[in-house]
Amino acid sequence: MITDPAAFILAETRLRPVPHAPEIMLHVADEATELWQKTEEELGEIGLPPPFWAFAWAGGQALARYILDHPETVRGRRVLDFASGSGLVAIAAMKAGAAEVTACDIDPFAIAAIGVNAAANGIAVTPLAADIVGQDGGWDTVLAGDICYEHDLAARVIDWLLALSNRGATVLIGDPGRSYLPKDRLESLAVYEVPVTRTLEDSDIKKSSVWRFRQP
């Protein structure tokens, strides 16, 4: 079993620029890493949940690009990056001038990856290992990349994000066209052609959008 997640991440990934946000470097798995080759069963044997943190997913790349290009969305603000994974979006928010960023994930390996990747980019974020859906920490901006890939999760999270938006938070969602994104409740702010890994996404480019809730 893996006893030091940060050491495992450093050993099993490569530090690469993010394709659609090359200002940011991430420790990622690719075809040249052994981690890429492992099946879910093999990962389970070494105590590793599916390593979502080891990839720059399209929705997160789109959201990171939007934040870097529109720093006013986070500048001087208290920011939450929900289901942070690699920490990509949290890092973008800090680079764009956020006062502080909490990067939340329930996977302890993601929490380790967030710290490792933040350090690689010379910034600090606050990792939070918790399921915070339904909570309100008073954040000014809430960011969520690629969260609508599962029906029950999407329904639960979207209702929570809508409540945060209704009380005045800026809520931005990055999504590459996942099945459970409630487009009827959202409006698109930007669309990007995001380079992705064909093995993960069945294409080399994924059209990905940044959304906010429709204003009442």
C-alpha positions in Angstrom: 0.0 0.0 0.0 1.1 3.6 -0.7 2.1 5.4 2.5 3.4 8.7 1.0 1.0 10.0 -1.7 3.1 13.0 -2.5 6.2 10.9 -3.1 4.2 8.5 -5.2 2.9 11.4 -7.3 6.4 12.8 -7.9 7.7 9.3 -8.8 4.8 8.2 -11.1 4.1 11.4 -13.1 5.8 13.9 -15.3 5.8 17.7 -14.9 4.2 19.1 -18.0 2.6 22.4 -19.2 -1.2 22.3 -19.4 -2.1 22.3 -23.1 -4.7 25.0 -23.0 -3.2 26.9 -20.1 0.6 26.6 -20.6 1.3 29.1 -17.9 0.6 26.3 -15.5 2.6 23.1 -14.9 1.1 19.9 -13.6 2.4 16.5 -12.6 0.4 14.3 -15.0 0.3 10.7 -16.1 0.8 10.0 -19.8 1.6 7.1 -22.1 5.2 7.1 -20.9 4.3 6.6 -17.2 3.6 3.3 -15.6 0.6 4.8 -13.8 -1.1 5.3 -17.2 -0.9 1.5 -17.9 -2.4 0.3 -14.7 -6.0 -1.0 -14.7 -8.5 0.0 -12.0 -8.0 -3.5 -10.4 -4.3 -3.0 -10.2 -4.7 0.5 -8.8 -7.1 -1.0 -6.1 -4.4 -3.5 -5.1 -2.0 -0.7 -4.3 -4.7 1.3 -2.5 -5.1 3.9 -5.2 -8.5 5.3 -6.1 -9.0 6.1 -9.9 -6.3 8.9 -10.3 -8.5 11.7 -11.7 -5.8 14.0 -10.3 -3.3 12.8 -12.8 -4.9 14.4 -15.8 -5.8 17.9 -17.0 -9.5 17.3 -17.8 -11.1 19.4 -20.5 -13.6 21.2 -18.3 -10.8 22.2 -15.9 -8.6 23.4 -18.7 -11.4 25.6 -20.1 -12.2 27.0 -16.7 -8.5 27.7 -16.0 -8.1 29.5 -19.3 -11.2 31.6 -18.6 -9.9 32.6 -15.2 -6.5 33.5 -16.5 -8.1 35.6 -19.3 -10.7 37.2 -17.0 -8.8 37.7 -13.7 -11.6 40.0 -12.4 -13.6 36.9 -11.6 -11.2 36.0 -8.8 -9.0 39.0 -8.1 -8.9 39.8 -4.4 -11.6 37.3 -3.7 -12.0 34.2 -1.4 -12.3 31.3 -3.9 -13.4 27.7 -3.6 -12.3 25.2 -6.3 -14.7 22.3 -5.9 -13.6 18.7 -6.8 -10.2 20.2 -7.5 -8.4 17.0 -8.7 -4.9 18.1 -9.8 -5.5 21.6 -8.4 -5.3 23.1 -11.9 -8.2 25.6 -11.5 -7.2 26.5 -8.0 -3.7 27.3 -9.3 -5.1 29.4 -12.1 -7.2 31.4 -9.6 -4.1 32.2 -7.4 -2.1 33.2 -10.5 -5.0 35.5 -11.5 -4.9 37.3 -8.2 -7.3 35.6 -5.8 -6.8 36.6 -2.1 -7.0 32.9 -1.1 -8.1 29.7 -2.7 -9.5 26.6 -1.0 -9.0 23.5 -3.2 -11.5 20.8 -2.1 -11.5 17.1 -3.0 -12.4 13.8 -1.2 -9.5 11.8 -2.6 -6.4 12.0 -0.4 -4.2 11.5 -3.4 -5.8 14.6 -5.0 -5.1 16.5 -1.8 -1.4 15.5 -2.1 -1.4 16.4 -5.9 -2.8 19.8 -5.2 0.1 20.6 -2.8 2.7 19.2 -5.2 1.3 21.1 -8.2 0.9 24.3 -6.3 4.5 24.1 -5.2 5.6 23.4 -8.8 3.9 26.7 -9.8 5.4 28.7 -6.9 2.0 29.5 -5.3 0.1 28.3 -2.2 -3.5 27.1 -2.0 -5.4 25.6 1.0 -6.2 21.9 0.4 -9.4 20.7 2.0 -10.2 16.9 2.2 -14.0 16.9 2.8 -17.4 16.5 1.1 -18.6 20.1 1.4 -21.7 19.9 -0.8 -24.5 21.7 1.0 -22.1 23.9 3.0 -21.4 27.6 2.6 -18.0 28.9 3.6 -18.8 32.4 2.5 -16.8 32.1 -0.7 -16.9 35.0 -3.2 -16.2 32.8 -6.2 -16.9 29.1 -6.6 -15.3 27.2 -9.4 -16.2 23.7 -10.6 -14.6 21.9 -13.5 -16.0 18.7 -15.1 -18.5 17.7 -12.4 -21.4 16.5 -14.5 -20.3 13.1 -15.6 -22.5 11.1 -13.1 -26.3 11.7 -12.7 -26.6 11.6 -8.9 -23.5 13.6 -8.3 -24.4 16.3 -10.9 -27.9 16.7 -9.5 -26.6 17.1 -5.9 -23.8 19.5 -6.8 -25.8 21.7 -9.2 -28.5 22.4 -6.6 -25.8 23.4 -4.1 -24.0 25.6 -6.6 -27.3 27.3 -7.6 -28.0 28.1 -3.9 -24.5 29.7 -3.7 -25.1 31.6 -6.8 -28.5 32.8 -5.6 -26.9 34.2 -2.4 -24.5 36.2 -4.5 -21.4 34.1 -5.1 -19.9 34.1 -8.6 -20.2 30.4 -9.7 -18.4 29.2 -12.8 -18.6 25.7 -14.2 -16.3 24.3 -16.8 -17.7 21.4 -18.9 -16.9 19.6 -22.1 -20.4 18.5 -22.9 -21.0 15.9 -20.2 -24.3 14.2 -20.2 -25.7 15.6 -17.0 -25.0 19.3 -17.4 -28.3 21.1 -17.0 -27.9 23.5 -19.9 -31.4 24.8 -19.5 -30.4 26.4 -16.2 -27.1 27.9 -17.4 -25.7 30.4 -19.9 -22.4 30.0 -21.7 -19.7 32.6 -21.1 -17.0 31.1 -23.4 -16.2 28.2 -25.6 -12.8 26.7 -26.2 -11.3 24.0 -28.3 -9.3 22.1 -25.7 -6.5 19.7 -26.5 -7.1 16.4 -24.7 -5.8 12.8 -24.6 -7.6 10.6 -27.1 -7.4 7.6 -24.8 -9.5 9.4 -22.2 -11.9 11.4 -24.3 -12.1 9.6 -27.7 -10.9 12.7 -29.5 -7.8 15.0 -29.6 -9.8 18.2 -29.2 -12.8 18.6 -26.9 -15.1 21.6 -27.3 -15.5 22.9 -23.7 -17.5 25.7 -22.3 -17.5 27.9 -19.2 -21.0 28.4 -17.8 -22.8 30.4 -15.1 -26.4 30.1 -13.8 -29.0 32.1 -15.7 -29.9 35.2 -13.8 -33.4 35.2 -12.3 
